[in-house]
Amino acid sequence: MTYDLLITQATVATMQPDGLPYGLIRDASIGITDGLISYVGPNDPALSAAIERDVGGRLVTPALIDCHTHIVFGGTRIGEFEDRLAGKSYADLAAEGGGIVSTVGATRAATDIALFDGAAERMGWMLRSGVGTIEIKSGYGLNHRDELRILRTARQLGHVGPQRVVTSLLAAHAVPPEHRDDPDHYVAEICQELIPQVVEEGLADSVDAFCEGIAFSNAQVREVFTAAQEAGLPVRLHADQLTDGQGAALAAEFGALSADHLEHANEEGLRAMGRAGTIAVLIPGASVFLDEANLPNIQAMRRFGVPMAVSTDLNPGTSPLASLQAAMWLATARFRLTPEESLAGTTRNAAAALGLADTGTIQPGLRADLALWATTDPAALAYWLGAPLCEAVWIAGVSAYEAGNDD
């Protein structure tokens, strides 16, 4: 059999849930044809390809998937970061015009080119840590014009590549300043105007919301989710991050693709997620950055069969974390995931959180989204913090990154 690309002498973590740790195959080859995996199995001298790559026993995994990011925004919150370390509270900063309001203002003021260039730079950081697919949310526009601008920018980033981009409408991220006294009016705008236009333009793959006392109530989220599902879009939820707002149960009720954060989720909500097949997206970067006392109930998630994904939540205010490999380390160190759970959380479970069935594992018929690592042990990806382990990334069988060749 002749392939377009043949990767040989590899240690392959297929991440197929077949009972073998990591779905591991040693002394293996991967054959790629027309951007898809055609073969994965033992090395065979009869195999050939137009391009062959002997990786000398090093590890190949699915390219990582960052399933929760907010990378299209204007400005930064570096000054606010310094002020918090100097003793100012979040309430103090918010009263001075800081917090999400400052990012909204900077995003609204930014040019389209500035939004694109800033996000493209962040995507480059993520590519170098092995990320082949990125979910990008809106949520820093909080009005019709700028929510659409963010989603159009995200779509453009996906079109020019190399990474695959999945988008989420998160207009229900916070109540905008101009609607502070009438948030229900803003919710109505999302449901009646923004969601229909997003669907018409094909700008979003899902609809997200932030269910929290400082954001939107269960009743308001229900309105947004009902409108989304009537328009044919799946839903996701920022749930139970700061308080137990019954967000996990709400996500399960709507059959959400994922419920994210979950530091305060109760066991009944997690049980409901297990029954619904809703993925728990864990966000260790925000947990550390905000120094949260509560941690997600990992034992309950395991007990109720809730698949766990891991993400950076890359954003300027609460998780300025640009390495998914570092997020894997944090997920093991802070949340006590196993290294295998952490890698599953950035591959097959992250794919499920985005509703993607064609990536996340290495098996014939799926996209050839692959990452090569300077190790033979998959546990090393959650062990080394800050080590530049990623040597190469292929996306749909095409070389997207080679270490030492960033030009």
VENSUL-V612434 format. One record per run of one state. SS is the DSSP state (helix for helix, strand for strand, loop for the rest). FROM is the first residue (numbers start at 1). TO is the last residue. Records with the same first field share a line. If there is no record, write none. Layout:
SS=FROM-TO + FROM-TO
This chain:
loop=1-1 + 14-20 + 34-35 + 43-47 + 55-58 + 63-63 + 67-77 + 86-89 + 96-99 + 110-111 + 128-130 + 138-143 + 161-163 + 173-176 + 180-182 + 202-205 + 212-215 + 217-217 + 231-233 + 240-246 + 254-257 + 262-266 + 277-278 + 283-283 + 290-297 + 304-307 + 311-314 + 316-318 + 320-323 + 336-338 + 346-347 + 354-366 + 368-369 + 374-377 + 383-389 + 396-397 + 403-407
strand=2-13 + 24-33 + 36-42 + 48-54 + 59-62 + 64-66 + 131-137 + 164-172 + 206-211 + 216-216 + 234-239 + 258-261 + 279-282 + 308-310 + 315-315 + 319-319 + 367-367 + 370-373 + 390-395 + 398-402
helix=21-23 + 78-85 + 90-95 + 100-109 + 112-127 + 144-160 + 177-179 + 183-201 + 218-230 + 247-253 + 267-276 + 284-289 + 298-303 + 324-335 + 339-345 + 348-353 + 378-382
